[in-house]
Amino acid sequence: MRKTPSASAGQRGFRSLRVLVADDSRVERKVVASILERRGHRVTVAVDGREALTLFHQNAFDAAVLDLQMPGIDGEALAALLRERLQNLEGSDLSEKNLEKNLNNQATQAHQANPVVQPFRIVAVSATLPAEESKGIDRYLTKPIDPERLAAAVEGEPDPDLGDEEAAVLGERVVFDLGEALSRARGKRPLLAELVRIFLEDAVVQMLALKAALEAADLERIERSAHRLKGSAMNVSAQLTADLAQQIEQRARAGQAPEARTLWEKLEVEVSRARKALGGFLAQNGGADAAAAGFGLAKGTAVQKVSTLSSISSGSSLSP
């Protein structure tokens, strides 16, 4: 659990909240946690729904921020389970998830010792809003996350009117929009450098997972892998990469595996271009250590360049 000084919350006139954040994307977890910690809240992160359930049963929380599209237990199912536990119901879902009885006892003790300071709030985040809203979720937010809307949702405040702020970041799509990226990071170059570093470390792994899903024509895996890459790219404003990943995700959701496969080579090119542009930013803003951890390391053996995926995939069914 990462904590920020409680004085920062007190100076704003509201109490520091204990927030559970569940998202399978490292970039998304970092973005949400950073926004909330800067507000003075105490954040605990989980990599998926199952870990979030375990943490919830071991600690007391005042709010939860859940990614809707997590593998296994998704955000909507997780929200229902959290509500059920808060209401002290003995639901069948809990037993079906093989949760241990002693975790229930831990949760009861944790919540009795640390009562919730406000009605427990659940905030769901997703790239697109669902067709129907769940009764167990208080607020829905779209990705990439706007810091003011996230803070308002967690703190139980009305959704702020941001005017033309979102429109200001629209326009011609580019490989890497530094202005937009800094705006999303609220001008914090060290934070943006950390997000870029994570993206550079994860991009190849995400691409390989997507390639394998495309070769297997596994629509569920294609959609999930493309969704994860899209979210990571959006948070560092690698716009063209995010756009292509979204197109692949949409085609997979529509059951169009062959159409999704035709976009692979274009995506390879854009990810390679994005890595080069982001690596340049990191080298200038992250110092020598950051460059070694991100773009510079891509020149070695630990992490392959995305451009080398062409050689990996040569002769495969994805190549024409």
URNOR-V156799 format. One record per pair of residues at least 24 apart in sequence whose C-alpha atoms are under 6 Angstrom apart, sorted by the first residue. I is the first residue (numbers start at 1). J is the second residue. D is the distance in Angstrom with one decimal. If there is no record, write none. Layout:
BEGIN
I	J	D
I	J	D
END
This chain:
BEGIN
1	44	4.8
2	43	5.9
3	42	5.0
4	37	5.8
4	40	5.6
6	40	5.9
8	40	5.3
9	40	4.5
16	40	5.7
16	41	4.7
17	41	4.9
17	62	5.9
18	42	4.9
18	61	4.9
18	62	5.2
19	43	4.9
19	61	5.8
19	63	4.9
19	64	5.4
20	44	5.0
20	45	5.9
20	64	4.5
21	45	4.7
21	64	5.8
21	65	4.8
21	66	6.0
22	46	4.6
22	47	5.9
22	48	5.8
22	66	4.9
23	47	5.4
23	48	5.8
23	67	5.1
24	48	5.4
27	195	6.0
27	232	5.7
35	147	6.0
49	73	4.9
57	103	5.5
57	107	4.3
58	106	5.5
58	107	5.2
59	110	5.4
60	110	5.4
60	111	5.0
62	116	5.2
62	120	5.2
63	120	5.3
63	121	4.6
63	122	5.7
64	122	4.9
65	122	6.0
65	123	4.7
65	124	5.8
66	124	4.9
67	124	5.8
67	125	5.0
68	126	5.7
80	136	6.0
144	235	5.9
173	239	6.0
174	239	5.7
174	240	5.9
175	238	5.4
175	239	5.7
175	240	5.4
175	274	5.6
176	237	5.7
176	238	4.5
177	237	5.5
181	236	5.5
181	237	5.2
193	282	5.8
193	286	5.8
197	294	5.1
200	294	5.5
204	306	5.8
214	261	5.9
217	257	5.8
219	252	5.2
223	249	4.5
223	252	5.4
241	270	5.4
241	271	5.7
272	306	5.3
272	307	5.5
END
